[in-house]
Amino acid sequence: MGENPDRPSISIVMPAYNERENIEKAVLSSLAVLRSACDDYEVVVVDDGSLDGTAELLDKMAQEHAALRVIHHDKNYRFGRTLRDGIAAARKNLIFLTDSDNPIDMEDMKKAIPLMEEYDFVNGRRLAREPSLKRILYTAVYNKMIRMLFGLDTQDVNFSYKMVKRELLQKLDLKSEGSFIDAEMLLEAKRLGGRIREIPIMYYPRTLGESTLASPSVIARILYEMSRYMLRRLFNSHDSRRS
């Protein structure tokens, strides 16, 4: 999987739902970092049926920035579907997945680039603590479950810092509609023999807008999709042994 890590082509993909207060900064900081990191780049934002003017602001920005591509959903389809649509639309060799609420200093994206010569997937691990005890417990328990159930050797599966080679992403059997897709990407990459590296990255909790990541409905969806993934892999493994 041999891109030139010095001047790669990069797509930044981010989902957005009701992020009018955050999206302009997220897009502009992404474009600025890409300009300094490579010659061939794009930012792909998938608006997941926003109702707060996010879509209109993105369309206006796309008229001003040729490297910005906007995909619109006609309704809210959840995080996993939105991220999958962004991945499918991305056209560059390296794909960087992050969120539109500015969870990182975009300059830190560059830390992953030289590692892509040796690895297929660079995953970020949060350095800063979550903003609430509820989120701390949720993150710790969820990551422990993933490690115990699947033997995945990562500390932070659902941090919005992931750089992946496009040729690997295209092979991943991603089905999740919700937030389990973060873990699913890592699990699928491991299953296919992808070389995965985890690096520490400073995390900045959102200061504007509202997060729903730790809501009961989101957590229930994650548990449901985790169970479906386990069954899918179990049956696929059984079928392959029989054939």
N, C-alpha and C positions, 0 to 999 in steps of 0.2 A: 504494500500500500504506500507508494513512494512519492508523495508530494514534496516539493522543495519547501522546507519549513521557514526559509528566510523571507521569501515573498510569496506567501500562499494566496489563494483566492478564498475569501471568507464570506459566508452568509451569517448574519445575526438574525435569529428568529425569536420573536417574543409574542405571546398571546396578550390580549388586552380586553378587559371587560370593565366598563365604567371607570376608566382611568384618565379622565380628562385633566385632572390636576397633576398627573405624573407623566403623561405620555410624551409631551413635548421635550422635557428634559431627557427622558429615556432615549428618544430617537436622536436628538441632537448630539448627546454625548456618545452614542454608538457610532454615528457618522464621523465624528471627530477622531475617535480612536481608530476606526477603520482606515481613514485617510492616512494616518501616520504608520499603520501597520502593514498595509498592502496596497497594491494598485488595482486589483480586481475585487470588488466587494458589493454587497447589498445589505439592506435591512428589510426584513420581511415581518410585517406586523399583521396578525390576524385578529380583527375585531370580532368578538364573540357576541354580537347582538347588543352592543352597548346602548343605553338609553339616556346617557348624560351628555351627549355631544362629542364623545370620543371619536366616533366615526367621521363626523364632519371635520373635526380638527385634523385628523389623519389625512383626509382627502385634500385639505388645503395644503398641508405640509408636503404631500406627494407631488403637488404641482410645482413646488419650490425646490424639491430635492429629487433629482432623477434616480438616485440610488435607493430611494425608499419605495417599496412595493407594499400595497395595502390589500388585504383580502377581507371581504365582508361576509359574515354569517347573517342569515335572515332572522335568526333567533339565537338564544343562548344554548349552546351545545355542550357545555362543560369544558374543563381544562384539557382533558386528554384528547378529545376530538380536535380542539383548537390547535394544540401543539402538533398533532399528526398532520393537519392540513398545512401548517407552516413548514414542517419538514418536507412534505411532498412538493411544496412550491419552491424550496430553496435550490439554487442552481450552482453554488460554488463548492469547491473541494472540501473545505472545512466548514462545519456548521456549529455555531455557538448558540446555545439555548439559554435564555435568561428570561426574567420577568420584567414587566413594564412599570413596576412600582419602585425602580431604582434600588434594588437590594445590594448592589455592589458598586464600587468605583470602577467604571468601565475600563479604566487604564489597566486594571488587573486582568482583563481578558488576555492581554499580551503575554502573561505568565504561562499560559497554556501552549502558545504557538511553538516555541522551540521543542517542547516535549512531544509534539505530534510526529517528529521524525522517528521516535522510538515506540510511541504508543498510538493506539487507535481511539482511545476514549480518555479524556481528562475530566475528572469529577471534582468539584470544589467541596471542601469541608469548612463549615462556618467557624470562624474564630471568636466572634462576639456572641454573647448569650442572647437568647430570645427575649422579647420585651415583657413577657408575663410568665408566671409560674405554670399556667395552663399550657402554654406553647412549649415550655421547657420539658414538661412531663410528656406531652404528646410526641415531641420529636425524639426524646430518649427511648420511650417505649416502642415507638414505630420502628426505629432503626434496630433496636434489639430484636424485635420480632423478625425482621427481614434477615438478619444475620443467623438467627437460630433456625428458622424454617428453611432457608435456601442456601446457607453457607456462603453468603456473599461477603467478601472481605473488604467492605467499605464502612465508614463511620457515619456518613451523612448522605442518605440516598436521595432526599427530596430537596436539596439545596439547588437554587436556580443558577447554577454555574456548571455547564456541561459543554465541552467542546468534543465533537465526534467527527471522524472522517465520514464523508458522505457515502462512500462505497460501503461502509459498515452499516450505517443507518438504513440504507435501502434494503438490507438483508434482514433487519429485525422484524419479527412477527409481532407488531404492536397492535393490541386490540382495545386497550383501556380507553374509556370515555372520560374518566375522572382523574384524580391526582395520583392514582397508583402508577400512572404512566412513567413517572420518574424512576421508580424501582424497576418497572418492567423493562425499561431501556437498559439498565445496568445488568439485569438478570439475563436478558436476551443477548447482550454483548458477551457476557461471560459464557453462555451456552455455545455461542459460535466461535469461541476461542479468541475473542478480541482482547488486546492488551490494554489493561485499565490501570490508570494512575490516579491517585487522589492527592490533592494538594490543599494546604490551608489558605483560605481567602477571607478577608474581612467582610463581615455581613453588617448591613445597615437596615434596621427595621423600618418599615414604612412610616412616614410622618404625615402623609396625606391620603385620604380615601380610606376604605374599609376592607379588611381582609376577611375572607370566609374560610380560610384553609382549615382551621380547627373547629369548624361548626359541626354539630352532630350529623347533619346530612352528608357532609363531605367525608367524615370519618367512616360512616356506615358504608358509603360507596367504596371507599378504599378497601375495607374488609371484604366486601362482596367481590370486588374485582381481584383481590389477592386470592380468595378461595377459588375463583374461576381459573386463575392462572395456574394454581397448583394442580387442579383437575386436568386442565389442558395439557400440561407437561407430563402428568402421570399417564394419561391415555395415549399421548403421542409416543412416550417411551415404551409403553406396552405394545403398541402397534408395530413399532420399529423392531422390537425383539421377536415378534411373531413372523415378520416378513423375511 
